[in-house]
């Protein structure tokens, strides 16, 4: 068994406009890194966290990474082992890009790899969900599942947990813009309606089915037509500056679709080329700068690998 390992886990776009809590996909950047070392003393320690501006706890009982790893070790009866964790945040917290998920998945994948556990990586999903529950009060899988499994993922059911990897067109690119505004996940969930009209539900079901069909059929235009949300986006978009103006600009520049990533404030656009994605991201960043709002931008195709060992 190796003494140490360094793992990268990717950011994710959850919901994918119409698929609230049931759809998500992984991107190539940004992401988080975990360095894990075997120690002589049983138990888990967190020796260092960087890139969080002091916002995350070093107490292993309160950090999503260590808590998830502890659940995993109990499940395989290896609480006798000692592990020390360094967490390096390479992506912004509260971005709507699955920041806590990337950290948790990196930690779980590192532990699984260090211990030589060769079972399917999907076995780690319930432990990753435990981390999400601690991070935002709701144990959803639309970030952790694609971060862990890579690709485009559908969570068909939570009880029992049933997760399906979906195919996707190879020419699909994603432009992501993260505005420098604060939209906490817990608060973003609280403003969502708890009752909806049947006609709205039917519209949403049709869009989700259309999106999944477009992924299977490699039909990017069908994907674009289907990515409409009449339930969650109208409420959450109020928390994101110039959301509808940015959507108008992206669509005019040839975007296939445009929407909120997770609970926001990040937004994303699907495009048919990497160059289009770069141009859209830069244009939206420039627009936000004109309004006095800083932003980070990322361009990626869909990341089919998920977590990977980098050292």
Backbone torsions as a table, in degrees:
resi	resn	phi	psi	omega
1	UNK	NA	135.2	177.4
2	UNK	-66.6	155.3	179.2
3	UNK	-85.2	-26.3	-177.2
4	UNK	-152.8	162.9	-178.9
5	UNK	-156.0	150.2	175.5
6	UNK	-123.5	128.2	-173.3
7	UNK	-128.9	140.0	172.3
8	UNK	-107.9	137.9	173.1
9	UNK	-129.4	141.4	-169.0
10	UNK	-87.2	158.4	167.8
11	UNK	-67.5	163.2	-178.5
12	UNK	-140.9	153.8	172.3
13	UNK	-107.9	113.9	-178.4
14	UNK	-99.5	161.0	-178.8
15	UNK	76.6	-46.3	-178.9
16	UNK	53.0	49.2	177.9
17	UNK	73.0	-74.8	-172.1
18	UNK	-92.8	-8.0	-172.9
19	UNK	-103.0	57.3	-176.7
20	UNK	-53.5	119.6	176.8
21	UNK	67.8	1.9	-178.0
22	UNK	-124.3	-10.8	-179.2
23	UNK	-128.3	148.3	175.1
24	UNK	-168.7	159.1	175.2
25	UNK	-144.1	155.7	-179.0
26	UNK	-94.6	148.9	176.0
27	UNK	-120.9	168.6	-175.9
28	UNK	-78.2	-31.5	178.6
29	UNK	-151.0	151.5	-0.8
30	UNK	-77.6	-163.3	178.2
31	UNK	-178.6	-179.6	179.8
32	UNK	-121.2	158.2	179.3
33	UNK	-123.8	142.4	175.2
34	UNK	-126.9	132.0	169.2
35	UNK	-107.6	125.4	-177.7
36	UNK	-123.3	133.5	-179.3
37	UNK	-125.9	143.4	173.9
38	UNK	-79.0	133.7	179.6
39	UNK	-117.9	169.1	-178.2
40	UNK	-80.5	-22.2	-176.1
41	UNK	-99.7	125.9	179.3
42	UNK	-56.7	146.8	179.7
43	UNK	113.2	171.7	-176.9
44	UNK	-112.3	133.6	174.6
45	UNK	-123.5	153.0	173.2
46	UNK	-115.6	106.1	-174.3
47	UNK	-90.1	-23.5	-176.0
48	UNK	-158.1	140.1	168.6
49	UNK	-132.6	127.7	177.0
50	UNK	-121.2	158.5	175.1
51	UNK	80.5	7.3	-177.1
52	UNK	-109.5	0.2	-176.8
53	UNK	53.9	35.3	176.3
54	UNK	75.1	14.1	-174.7
55	UNK	-84.4	-19.2	-174.2
56	UNK	-104.7	143.5	-176.3
57	UNK	-78.7	141.9	173.0
58	UNK	-86.5	-9.9	176.6
59	UNK	-67.0	116.3	-176.2
60	UNK	-63.0	-16.9	177.5
61	UNK	-82.4	-8.4	-174.9
62	UNK	-123.3	0.8	-178.8
63	UNK	-103.7	135.1	-175.1
64	UNK	-60.8	-35.2	-177.9
65	UNK	-65.7	-54.3	-176.6
66	UNK	-67.3	-37.3	179.0
67	UNK	-63.5	-43.7	179.1
68	UNK	-64.5	-42.4	179.1
69	UNK	-63.5	-39.2	178.9
70	UNK	-62.1	-42.1	176.9
71	UNK	-61.1	-41.3	179.2
72	UNK	-64.1	-45.8	-179.0
73	UNK	-61.8	-39.2	176.8
74	UNK	-61.5	-39.1	-176.3
75	UNK	-66.3	-27.2	-179.5
76	UNK	-107.9	12.1	176.3
77	UNK	57.3	47.2	178.3
78	UNK	-125.5	38.2	177.4
79	UNK	-73.1	-3.3	176.7
80	UNK	-75.3	-17.5	-174.4
81	UNK	-83.2	152.2	174.5
82	UNK	-107.7	131.1	-179.9
83	UNK	-133.4	132.8	173.0
84	UNK	-110.4	137.3	-174.3
85	UNK	-118.7	131.3	165.5
86	UNK	-110.6	126.6	178.6
87	UNK	-110.6	123.3	179.1
88	UNK	-115.6	104.8	-179.9
89	UNK	-74.8	111.6	179.1
90	UNK	-105.9	7.6	179.2
91	UNK	-138.5	153.9	-174.4
92	UNK	-70.9	141.6	175.2
93	UNK	-77.8	142.4	178.8
94	UNK	71.3	29.9	-175.7
95	UNK	-92.3	-16.1	-171.2
96	UNK	81.5	16.0	-178.4
97	UNK	-115.6	20.1	176.3
98	UNK	72.7	45.3	-178.3
99	UNK	-61.0	-49.1	179.8
100	UNK	-65.5	-35.2	179.6
101	UNK	-63.6	-44.0	-179.1
102	UNK	-61.0	-43.4	179.3
103	UNK	-62.9	-48.0	-177.6
104	UNK	-62.0	-45.8	-179.0
105	UNK	-64.8	-39.9	177.9
106	UNK	-60.4	-42.9	179.4
107	UNK	-65.2	-45.8	-179.4
108	UNK	-64.9	-42.9	-179.4
109	UNK	-66.2	-37.2	177.7
110	UNK	-63.3	-46.0	-179.3
111	UNK	-63.6	-45.7	-179.7
112	UNK	-59.8	-43.1	-178.4
113	UNK	-70.1	-44.0	178.6
114	UNK	-57.9	-39.4	-176.6
115	UNK	-83.2	-1.5	179.0
116	UNK	69.8	25.7	178.7
117	UNK	-77.3	112.0	-174.2
118	UNK	-98.9	12.0	176.5
119	UNK	-70.0	165.2	-179.2
120	UNK	-54.8	137.1	-178.4
121	UNK	-61.1	-25.0	179.7
122	UNK	-62.1	-19.2	177.3
123	UNK	-60.4	-23.9	-178.0
124	UNK	-80.3	-11.3	-172.2
125	UNK	-58.5	-45.6	179.5
126	UNK	-59.7	-31.8	179.7
127	UNK	-75.1	-34.4	175.9
128	UNK	-66.4	-37.3	178.0
129	UNK	-63.3	-35.1	175.9
130	UNK	-59.0	-39.1	177.6
131	UNK	-64.9	-40.7	178.0
132	UNK	-63.2	-37.8	179.1
133	UNK	-61.0	-41.0	178.8
134	UNK	-70.6	-38.1	-174.7
135	UNK	-71.1	-41.7	-172.3
136	UNK	-133.7	9.2	174.3
137	UNK	82.9	-0.5	-178.0
138	UNK	-142.3	122.0	-174.5
139	UNK	-84.9	66.1	179.2
140	UNK	-89.5	162.4	-173.2
141	UNK	-117.2	3.4	-172.5
142	UNK	-73.3	-12.7	169.4
143	UNK	-98.2	-49.7	-174.2
144	UNK	-67.6	-33.8	-178.0
145	UNK	-64.4	-51.3	177.1
146	UNK	-67.7	-32.8	177.3
147	UNK	-62.3	-37.8	-177.1
148	UNK	-81.6	-42.5	-172.7
149	UNK	-98.7	-15.0	-175.6
150	UNK	74.9	166.3	174.4
151	UNK	76.0	-155.1	-178.3
152	UNK	-107.0	127.5	-168.6
153	UNK	-127.7	140.2	173.1
154	UNK	-113.8	128.2	172.1
155	UNK	-96.8	97.0	-176.3
156	UNK	-69.1	-35.0	-177.5
157	UNK	-153.3	148.4	174.5
158	UNK	-99.9	-29.1	179.6
159	UNK	-133.4	96.7	-2.6
160	UNK	-75.8	159.8	-179.7
161	UNK	-68.2	123.4	-177.8
162	UNK	-139.2	107.4	-173.5
163	UNK	-119.4	133.0	-175.8
164	UNK	-124.3	129.8	172.3
165	UNK	-82.2	130.1	-178.1
166	UNK	-102.5	149.8	172.4
167	UNK	-72.8	169.7	176.5
168	UNK	-158.3	153.7	178.7
169	UNK	-63.6	139.8	-178.3
170	UNK	-72.4	-21.7	-177.5
171	UNK	-91.6	20.6	-177.4
172	UNK	-96.2	122.5	179.5
173	UNK	-118.2	160.5	-174.3
174	UNK	-129.7	126.0	171.3
175	UNK	-102.9	125.2	-178.4
176	UNK	-118.4	133.7	175.6
177	UNK	-124.8	123.0	178.4
178	UNK	-109.3	99.8	178.5
179	UNK	-70.8	147.9	-178.4
180	UNK	-81.8	66.3	174.2
181	UNK	-133.3	159.9	-173.2
182	UNK	-103.2	119.0	174.0
183	UNK	-131.6	87.0	-179.0
184	UNK	-61.9	139.7	-176.2
185	UNK	-59.7	-44.2	-178.1
186	UNK	-57.9	-47.5	-178.7
187	UNK	-66.3	-37.9	-179.6
188	UNK	-64.7	-29.9	177.5
189	UNK	-75.1	-33.1	-173.7
190	UNK	-69.0	-23.2	-177.5
191	UNK	-88.0	-1.9	-179.8
192	UNK	-77.0	138.9	178.3
193	UNK	-61.7	141.6	177.7
194	UNK	-97.8	-4.1	174.5
195	UNK	-134.7	140.0	-179.1
196	UNK	-133.4	158.6	177.0
197	UNK	-76.3	146.4	179.3
198	UNK	-57.7	-41.0	-178.2
199	UNK	-63.2	-33.8	176.9
200	UNK	-70.7	-38.6	177.7
201	UNK	-62.2	-42.0	179.8
202	UNK	-62.7	-42.8	177.6
203	UNK	-60.1	-43.9	-178.9
204	UNK	-66.0	-42.7	177.4
205	UNK	-58.1	-43.1	-179.8
206	UNK	-62.2	-40.0	179.9
207	UNK	-68.0	-41.0	178.1
208	UNK	-63.2	-45.5	179.1
209	UNK	-62.7	-38.9	178.3
210	UNK	-64.9	-41.0	178.6
211	UNK	-63.8	-47.3	179.5
212	UNK	-63.4	-40.5	177.5
213	UNK	-62.3	-43.1	178.9
214	UNK	-61.7	-36.7	177.2
215	UNK	-64.4	-43.8	179.7
216	UNK	-68.8	-34.1	-174.8
217	UNK	-90.7	0.5	-175.5
218	UNK	56.0	34.9	-176.7
219	UNK	-105.3	92.5	-175.3
220	UNK	-65.7	-33.9	178.2
221	UNK	-66.0	-39.2	176.5
222	UNK	-65.2	-39.2	175.7
223	UNK	-56.9	-46.9	-179.1
224	UNK	-63.1	-44.3	179.9
225	UNK	-62.8	-30.0	-173.6
226	UNK	-86.2	-18.9	-174.8
227	UNK	-84.0	73.3	176.4
228	UNK	-132.4	136.4	-177.4
229	UNK	-126.1	117.3	179.5
230	UNK	-106.0	3.0	-176.5
231	UNK	-104.3	-50.2	-171.0
232	UNK	-104.9	-44.8	-175.6
233	UNK	-56.5	-41.8	-179.3
234	UNK	-58.3	-28.2	179.5
235	UNK	-87.1	-50.2	-176.5
236	UNK	-67.8	-27.3	-178.9
237	UNK	-63.1	-23.1	178.4
238	UNK	-65.3	-21.2	-179.0
239	UNK	-87.6	-5.8	-174.4
240	UNK	-114.0	120.7	-176.6
241	UNK	-62.0	131.1	175.4
242	UNK	56.5	34.1	-177.2
243	UNK	-56.5	-51.1	-174.6
244	UNK	-71.2	-30.9	174.6
245	UNK	-66.4	-42.5	178.2
246	UNK	-64.0	-39.4	177.9
247	UNK	-63.0	-43.9	178.6
248	UNK	-59.3	-44.6	-179.7
249	UNK	-63.6	-44.5	-178.6
250	UNK	-63.5	-44.5	-178.2
251	UNK	-66.5	-37.7	177.9
252	UNK	-64.2	-27.3	-179.9
253	UNK	-88.3	4.9	174.6
254	UNK	103.5	10.2	177.8
255	UNK	-61.1	145.7	175.6
256	UNK	-73.9	-37.4	-178.1
257	UNK	-161.9	169.0	-178.6
258	UNK	-152.7	139.1	179.4
259	UNK	-169.4	-173.6	-179.4
260	UNK	-88.3	138.0	174.2
261	UNK	-89.6	118.2	-178.2
262	UNK	58.9	-129.4	179.1
263	UNK	-93.8	5.3	-178.2
264	UNK	85.5	178.6	5.3
265	UNK	-82.7	-1.6	178.9
266	UNK	-62.6	143.6	174.1
267	UNK	-122.3	159.5	-179.5
268	UNK	-143.8	154.8	175.0
269	UNK	-130.4	135.4	169.5
270	UNK	-85.3	139.9	176.7
271	UNK	-135.0	170.3	-179.9
272	UNK	-95.6	-0.5	177.6
273	UNK	-153.0	157.0	178.3
274	UNK	-66.1	-38.4	-178.6
275	UNK	-64.0	-42.7	176.5
276	UNK	-60.2	-42.2	-179.7
277	UNK	-61.7	-43.2	179.1
278	UNK	-62.1	-45.0	-178.0
279	UNK	-64.0	-41.4	179.8
280	UNK	-66.5	-45.8	-179.8
281	UNK	-59.5	-44.3	-179.1
282	UNK	-66.7	-39.0	179.3
283	UNK	-64.5	-43.8	-180.0
284	UNK	-68.4	-37.8	176.7
285	UNK	-62.0	-42.1	178.8
286	UNK	-64.7	-39.8	178.4
287	UNK	-62.5	-45.1	179.4
288	UNK	-64.7	-39.1	179.0
289	UNK	-60.7	-36.6	178.0
290	UNK	-64.7	-23.8	177.2
291	UNK	-95.4	8.4	178.2
292	UNK	80.0	20.6	-178.2
293	UNK	-115.3	120.5	175.7
294	UNK	-74.9	162.3	179.4
295	UNK	-159.4	157.9	169.5
296	UNK	-108.9	144.8	177.7
297	UNK	-125.8	148.4	179.7
298	UNK	-140.6	145.1	177.0
299	UNK	-129.7	132.6	-175.2
300	UNK	-158.1	154.4	162.0
301	UNK	-87.9	-176.5	-179.9
302	UNK	-77.6	128.1	-175.7
303	UNK	-85.3	109.6	-177.9
304	UNK	-85.8	-7.9	-173.7
305	UNK	-87.9	-38.4	-173.9
306	UNK	76.6	-142.6	-178.1
307	UNK	-69.8	152.8	178.7
308	UNK	-148.7	151.5	176.3
309	UNK	-78.5	128.6	-179.7
310	UNK	-120.5	4.6	178.5
311	UNK	178.8	NA	NA
